[in-house]
Amino acid sequence: MRHKKLIWHIFPASLLTIAVSIVAITWYATTTIHDFFLDHVEADLTARAGLIRSRVGVLLGDTPELRSFCVQVGRESVTRITVISKDGSVLADSNERPESMENHLKRPEIARAFAGEKGQSLRFSKTLNESMLYVAVPVQRDGGADPAAIQAVLRMAVPVTSIDRALSGIQMRIAFGSVLVILVSALVVLVISRNISQPLEKMKKNAEAFARGDFSQRMQGHQSGSASLEVVSLASSMDRMAEMLNEKIRTIETDRKQLDTVFSSMVEAVIAVDVEERIISINAAAARLLGIDHRQAPGKLLQALVRHIELQVQIGRVLTTGESVEKEIVFREQNGEKLLQVRIVTLYDGKARKVGALVVINDVTKLRRLETIRRDFVANVSHELRTPITSIRGYVETLLDGAIDNREDAIKFLQTVQRQSDRLNAIIDDLLALSRIEQESSVGDILLQEGPLRMALESAVQTCQIEAGRVGVGLVVDCPEDILVTMNHTLLEQAIVNLLVNAVKYSRKDDLVTVSARLTGDKGDGRKVTITVRDTGCGIAAEHLPRLFERFYRSDKARSRAVGGTGLGLAIVKHIVQAHGGKIDVRSQEGVGSEFTITLEGRAAD
């Protein structure tokens, strides 16, 4: 339905009301004037009839004289005079021959007159072919009032055409005046309608600007002096409403931006779904965790994007029962398994109606792994420290119990105590070294200088050469002379030594351990140096590789105890490499050997 402007509601209705009122008044006025004229003419005819009635009564016996009298008086008074006998026949008529006229006994005015009353009638005369006003009065010979003595009826008649012509002239003047009044009224109504509608039009435009979020316009300042009190009050109220809306919208936008910032910066994955499990909103953390596009996710079913039965079951449970759920679930993907801590609560709107559910997901995979590592570390470090301490304490107690008196046993026991003390000292030294490397790396106290890599590799090989020769393992260095690396010579040498010591320990007689270095990548600032320590020893099972660089982690505890070591060597290597801004990887196969690769930034000498 198409709505019209306010001016077209006010102007036509007001103009139509004025026009109808004028037409009604004109009709009433002309009708009243018409009736007034007819009453006046009727009274005049009655007076004329009264003047000649006595004379007609005298002449009733003399028909020729009566007809002559009627013709003469009718001509002088411009009135048609007719005398009708009791049988209805016309005795005399001022305009027509009586013999040719019809019987008038059934004419209404004649019947009333014969009844002793004055009769009047307005009708069309077939004889004269025009509308006539008739007034009939009874005539008696002696002038009495008894209806039985009535001898004839005197009827006076005049045409009403003149009245109609006079009324037509009056009606024309009234119609002209009415048109003029309607035009003036239309102009006045138009001006009034525009004065009413224009402020409202301006208010409508301002309201449309408010709807678009533009609250810079004000309504009250645009109101003219002719505006009504109601319009001015409405404009003032809408201005106040605009100020309040602007303030509230700014507050809402600020809160929304803050919430969006918090929502997007949360490390927790957050998903809001409706009662049909369609995604209402999702933050970037949830999109990354679940591997979906957060810009295209809203409006889609969660089941279509995340195919995890347990998560869907828990969301459905919350939507059905309204009870919160907190549970750890396993999420399987191509890269492995993730352990997710899921908390699901009911989502309500401003009227406390349930509109969906809010899902908060924490990836606790690393946390659980760290907890496992921490427990293993505490257990391992306790075990590693307790073993030499227990051994030392046992041998000391044995000596105190009397074994000290036996020199051979005493010397053997004291040698064992010395070895365990050395081992305990080595563990403490490695822990202190590891702690020092971590601390210096975190605060940037490790001095790095560019130097030839081959020198550091040869120094490490020389350090391990004696032990390698003792067990029959060969050491080979394969590194070009021109490779330069930004490094801490002492720490990098220590890392290579730790790798070589492990390689020698787990190699068999006549095996070969190779230390090689190569430049990779394009020439320029993006070049890398890969340092590889490769052995052909017993190798490491695949399940141990992810945790190989943890402190005190041993892939083969029995063999590790037999060959010695503190269990901190590879952890120290990892932290030294990280302090250099590099990374370390390992590849190994049981029975084939292992390969440790360190990647650092480097270049070729000019």
Backbone hydrogen bonds, N-H to C=O, Kabsch-Sander energy under -0.5 kcal/mol:
donor,donor_aa,acceptor,acceptor_aa,energy
3,H,1,M,-0.6
8,W,5,K,-0.6
9,H,6,L,-1.4
10,I,6,L,-2.2
11,F,7,I,-2.8
13,A,9,H,-0.6
14,S,10,I,-2.6
15,L,11,F,-2.8
16,L,12,P,-2.9
17,T,13,A,-2.3
18,I,14,S,-2.4
19,A,15,L,-2.7
20,V,16,L,-2.9
21,S,17,T,-2.2
22,I,18,I,-2.7
23,V,19,A,-2.7
24,A,20,V,-2.6
25,I,21,S,-2.6
26,T,22,I,-3.0
27,W,23,V,-2.8
28,Y,24,A,-2.5
29,A,25,I,-2.8
30,T,26,T,-2.9
31,T,27,W,-2.3
32,T,28,Y,-2.3
33,I,29,A,-2.7
34,H,30,T,-2.7
35,D,31,T,-2.6
36,F,32,T,-2.4
37,F,33,I,-2.9
38,L,34,H,-2.5
39,D,35,D,-2.5
40,H,36,F,-2.5
41,V,37,F,-3.1
42,E,38,L,-2.8
43,A,39,D,-2.4
44,D,40,H,-2.2
45,L,41,V,-3.1
46,T,42,E,-2.5
47,A,43,A,-2.2
48,R,44,D,-2.6
49,A,45,L,-2.9
50,G,46,T,-2.0
51,L,47,A,-1.5
52,I,48,R,-1.6
53,R,49,A,-1.6
56,V,52,I,-2.5
57,G,53,R,-2.3
58,V,54,S,-1.5
59,L,55,R,-1.7
60,L,57,G,-0.6
61,G,58,V,-0.6
62,D,59,L,-1.0
63,T,61,G,-0.7
66,L,62,D,-2.3
67,R,63,T,-2.6
68,S,64,P,-2.4
69,F,65,E,-2.4
70,C,66,L,-2.4
71,V,67,R,-2.3
72,Q,68,S,-2.4
73,V,69,F,-2.9
74,G,70,C,-2.5
75,R,71,V,-2.1
76,E,72,Q,-2.3
77,S,73,V,-2.5
78,V,74,G,-0.8
79,T,74,G,-2.1
80,R,157,A,-2.9
81,I,79,T,-0.6
82,T,155,R,-2.6
83,V,92,A,-2.8
84,I,153,V,-2.5
85,S,89,S,-2.8
86,K,151,Q,-0.7
88,G,85,S,-1.7
91,L,83,V,-3.3
91,L,89,S,-0.5
92,A,83,V,-1.5
94,S,81,I,-2.3
100,S,97,R,-1.4
101,M,98,P,-1.3
104,H,88,G,-3.1
107,R,104,H,-1.3
111,A,107,R,-2.5
112,R,108,P,-2.1
113,A,109,E,-1.8
114,F,110,I,-2.6
115,A,111,A,-1.0
116,G,113,A,-2.0
117,E,112,R,-2.4
119,G,136,A,-2.7
121,S,134,Y,-2.2
123,R,132,M,-2.0
125,S,130,E,-2.8
126,K,124,F,-0.6
129,N,125,S,-1.6
130,E,125,S,-0.9
132,M,123,R,-3.2
133,L,158,V,-2.7
134,Y,121,S,-3.7
134,Y,132,M,-0.6
135,V,156,M,-2.8
136,A,119,G,-3.6
137,V,154,L,-2.7
139,V,152,A,-3.1
141,R,149,A,-0.5
149,A,146,D,-1.7
150,I,147,P,-1.4
151,Q,139,V,-2.6
152,A,139,V,-1.8
153,V,84,I,-2.5
154,L,137,V,-2.8
155,R,82,T,-3.5
155,R,153,V,-0.6
156,M,135,V,-3.4
156,M,154,L,-0.5
157,A,80,R,-2.1
158,V,133,L,-1.5
160,V,131,S,-1.7
164,D,160,V,-2.4
165,R,161,T,-2.6
166,A,162,S,-2.7
167,L,163,I,-3.0
168,S,164,D,-2.4
169,G,165,R,-2.0
170,I,166,A,-2.3
171,Q,167,L,-3.1
172,M,168,S,-2.4
173,R,169,G,-2.2
174,I,170,I,-2.7
175,A,171,Q,-3.0
176,F,172,M,-2.7
177,G,173,R,-2.6
178,S,174,I,-2.7
179,V,175,A,-2.7
180,L,176,F,-2.4
181,V,177,G,-2.8
182,I,178,S,-3.0
183,L,179,V,-2.6
184,V,180,L,-2.6
185,S,181,V,-3.1
186,A,182,I,-3.0
187,L,183,L,-2.3
188,V,184,V,-2.6
189,V,185,S,-3.5
190,L,186,A,-2.7
191,V,187,L,-2.4
192,I,188,V,-2.8
193,S,189,V,-3.2
194,R,190,L,-2.8
195,N,191,V,-2.4
196,I,192,I,-1.7
197,S,193,S,-3.3
198,Q,194,R,-3.0
200,L,196,I,-0.8
201,E,197,S,-2.6
202,K,198,Q,-2.5
203,M,199,P,-2.4
204,K,200,L,-2.3
205,K,201,E,-2.3
206,N,202,K,-2.4
207,A,203,M,-2.6
208,E,204,K,-2.4
209,A,205,K,-2.1
210,F,206,N,-2.5
211,A,207,A,-2.4
212,R,208,E,-1.5
213,G,210,F,-1.3
214,D,209,A,-2.9
215,F,213,G,-0.9
222,H,219,M,-1.3
223,Q,220,Q,-1.2
227,A,224,S,-1.3
232,V,228,S,-2.4
233,S,229,L,-2.6
234,L,230,E,-2.6
235,A,231,V,-2.7
236,S,232,V,-2.5
237,S,233,S,-2.5
238,M,234,L,-2.6
239,D,235,A,-2.2
240,R,236,S,-2.2
241,M,237,S,-2.5
242,A,238,M,-2.6
243,E,239,D,-2.3
244,M,240,R,-2.4
245,L,241,M,-3.0
246,N,242,A,-3.1
247,E,243,E,-2.3
248,K,244,M,-2.8
249,I,245,L,-3.3
250,R,246,N,-2.4
251,T,247,E,-2.3
252,I,248,K,-3.1
253,E,249,I,-3.3
254,T,250,R,-2.6
255,D,251,T,-2.9
256,R,252,I,-3.2
257,K,253,E,-3.0
258,Q,254,T,-2.6
259,L,255,D,-3.0
260,D,256,R,-3.3
261,T,257,K,-2.8
262,V,258,Q,-2.9
263,F,259,L,-3.7
264,S,260,D,-3.1
265,S,261,T,-2.1
266,M,262,V,-0.9
269,A,361,I,-3.0
271,I,359,V,-2.7
272,A,281,S,-2.7
273,V,357,A,-2.7
274,D,278,R,-2.3
275,V,355,V,-0.7
277,E,274,D,-2.1
279,I,300,K,-2.9
280,I,272,A,-3.8
281,S,272,A,-1.3
283,N,270,V,-1.8
287,A,283,N,-2.0
288,R,284,A,-2.7
289,L,285,A,-2.5
290,L,286,A,-2.6
291,G,287,A,-1.2
292,I,287,A,-2.0
294,H,292,I,-0.7
296,Q,293,D,-0.7
297,A,293,D,-1.0
299,G,279,I,-3.4
300,K,297,A,-2.2
302,L,277,E,-2.6
304,A,301,L,-0.6
305,L,301,L,-0.8
305,L,302,L,-0.9
306,V,302,L,-3.2
307,R,305,L,-0.6
308,H,306,V,-1.4
312,Q,308,H,-2.1
313,V,309,I,-2.6
314,Q,310,E,-2.2
315,I,311,L,-2.2
316,G,312,Q,-2.4
317,R,313,V,-2.0
318,V,314,Q,-2.0
319,L,315,I,-2.4
320,T,316,G,-1.7
321,T,317,R,-3.0
322,G,318,V,-2.3
325,V,344,I,-2.5
327,K,342,V,-2.9
329,I,327,K,-0.5
329,I,340,L,-2.9
331,F,329,I,-0.5
331,F,338,K,-3.3
332,R,330,V,-0.6
333,E,336,G,-2.7
336,G,333,E,-1.3
338,K,331,F,-2.5
340,L,329,I,-3.1
340,L,338,K,-0.7
341,Q,362,N,-3.2
342,V,327,K,-3.6
342,V,340,L,-0.7
343,R,360,V,-2.7
344,I,325,V,-3.1
345,V,358,L,-2.2
347,L,356,G,-2.8
349,D,353,R,-2.1
352,A,349,D,-1.7
355,V,347,L,-2.8
356,G,347,L,-1.2
357,A,273,V,-2.4
358,L,345,V,-3.0
359,V,271,I,-3.6
359,V,357,A,-0.5
360,V,343,R,-3.0
360,V,358,L,-0.5
361,I,269,A,-3.6
361,I,359,V,-0.5
362,N,341,Q,-2.5
364,V,339,L,-1.9
364,V,362,N,-1.1
368,R,364,V,-3.2
369,R,365,T,-2.4
370,L,366,K,-3.2
371,E,367,L,-2.6
372,T,368,R,-2.4
373,I,369,R,-2.9
374,R,370,L,-3.5
375,R,371,E,-2.7
376,D,372,T,-3.0
377,F,373,I,-3.3
378,V,374,R,-3.1
379,A,375,R,-2.8
380,N,376,D,-3.3
381,V,377,F,-3.6
382,S,378,V,-2.2
383,H,379,A,-2.4
384,E,380,N,-3.7
385,L,381,V,-2.3
386,R,382,S,-2.7
387,T,383,H,-2.4
389,I,385,L,-1.7
390,T,386,R,-3.4
391,S,387,T,-2.3
392,I,388,P,-3.0
393,R,389,I,-2.9
394,G,390,T,-2.5
395,Y,391,S,-2.4
396,V,392,I,-2.4
397,E,393,R,-2.5
398,T,394,G,-2.1
399,L,395,Y,-2.4
400,L,396,V,-2.5
401,D,397,E,-1.8
402,G,399,L,-1.5
403,A,398,T,-1.9
404,I,399,L,-1.5
405,D,402,G,-1.7
406,N,403,A,-1.1
407,R,405,D,-0.8
410,A,406,N,-3.0
411,I,407,R,-2.9
412,K,408,E,-2.5
413,F,409,D,-3.0
414,L,410,A,-2.7
415,Q,411,I,-2.2
416,T,412,K,-1.9
417,V,413,F,-2.5
418,Q,414,L,-2.3
419,R,415,Q,-2.4
420,Q,416,T,-2.5
421,S,417,V,-2.3
422,D,418,Q,-2.6
423,R,419,R,-2.6
424,L,420,Q,-2.8
425,N,421,S,-2.7
426,A,422,D,-2.6
427,I,423,R,-2.4
428,I,424,L,-2.2
429,D,425,N,-2.7
430,D,426,A,-2.7
431,L,427,I,-2.5
432,L,428,I,-2.7
433,A,429,D,-2.8
434,L,430,D,-2.8
435,S,431,L,-2.6
436,R,432,L,-2.6
437,I,433,A,-2.5
438,E,434,L,-2.2
439,Q,435,S,-2.4
440,E,436,R,-2.9
441,S,437,I,-2.2
442,S,438,E,-2.1
443,V,439,Q,-1.7
444,G,440,E,-0.7
445,D,440,E,-2.4
446,I,440,E,-0.7
447,L,445,D,-0.6
448,L,446,I,-0.5
449,Q,487,M,-3.1
451,G,485,V,-2.0
453,L,483,I,-2.2
456,A,452,P,-0.8
457,L,453,L,-2.0
458,E,454,R,-2.8
459,S,455,M,-2.0
460,A,456,A,-1.9
461,V,457,L,-2.2
462,Q,458,E,-2.4
463,T,459,S,-1.8
464,C,460,A,-1.5
465,Q,461,V,-0.8
465,Q,462,Q,-0.6
466,I,462,Q,-0.5
468,A,464,C,-2.3
469,G,465,Q,-2.7
470,R,466,I,-1.9
471,V,467,E,-1.5
472,G,468,A,-0.7
473,V,468,A,-2.8
474,G,511,D,-2.6
476,V,513,V,-2.2
478,D,515,V,-3.3
483,I,480,P,-0.8
484,L,603,R,-3.2
485,V,451,G,-2.7
486,T,601,E,-0.8
487,M,449,Q,-2.9
487,M,485,V,-0.8
489,H,487,M,-0.7
492,L,488,N,-2.8
493,E,489,H,-2.2
494,Q,490,T,-2.1
495,A,491,L,-2.4
496,I,492,L,-2.3
497,V,493,E,-2.6
498,N,494,Q,-2.5
499,L,495,A,-1.9
500,L,496,I,-2.7
501,V,497,V,-3.0
502,N,498,N,-2.1
503,A,499,L,-2.5
504,V,500,L,-2.8
505,K,501,V,-2.5
506,Y,502,N,-2.2
507,S,504,V,-1.2
510,D,472,G,-3.5
511,D,508,R,-2.1
513,V,474,G,-3.1
514,T,512,L,-0.5
514,T,534,R,-2.7
515,V,476,V,-3.3
516,S,514,T,-0.5
516,S,532,T,-2.6
517,A,478,D,-2.1
518,R,530,T,-1.8
520,T,528,K,-3.0
527,R,524,G,-1.1
528,K,520,T,-2.2
529,V,600,L,-3.6
530,T,518,R,-2.6
531,I,529,V,-0.5
531,I,598,I,-3.3
532,T,516,S,-2.9
532,T,530,T,-0.5
533,V,596,F,-2.7
534,R,514,T,-2.7
534,R,532,T,-0.6
535,D,594,S,-2.5
538,C,506,Y,-1.9
544,H,541,A,-1.3
545,L,541,A,-0.6
545,L,542,A,-0.9
547,R,544,H,-0.8
548,L,545,L,-1.3
550,E,547,R,-1.6
552,F,567,G,-2.3
553,Y,550,E,-1.4
560,S,556,D,-2.8
561,R,557,K,-2.3
562,A,558,A,-1.6
563,V,559,R,-2.2
564,G,560,S,-1.1
572,I,568,L,-2.3
573,V,569,G,-2.1
574,K,570,L,-2.4
575,H,571,A,-2.0
576,I,572,I,-2.2
577,V,573,V,-2.4
578,Q,574,K,-2.3
579,A,575,H,-2.1
580,H,576,I,-1.1
580,H,577,V,-0.5
581,G,578,Q,-1.6
582,G,577,V,-2.5
583,K,599,T,-1.5
585,D,597,T,-2.5
587,R,595,E,-2.3
589,Q,593,G,-2.2
591,G,538,C,-3.9
592,V,589,Q,-2.2
593,G,589,Q,-2.0
594,S,535,D,-0.5
595,E,587,R,-2.7
596,F,533,V,-2.4
597,T,585,D,-2.7
598,I,531,I,-3.3
599,T,583,K,-2.8
600,L,529,V,-2.7
600,L,598,I,-0.5
602,G,527,R,-1.2
603,R,484,L,-2.2
605,A,482,D,-3.1
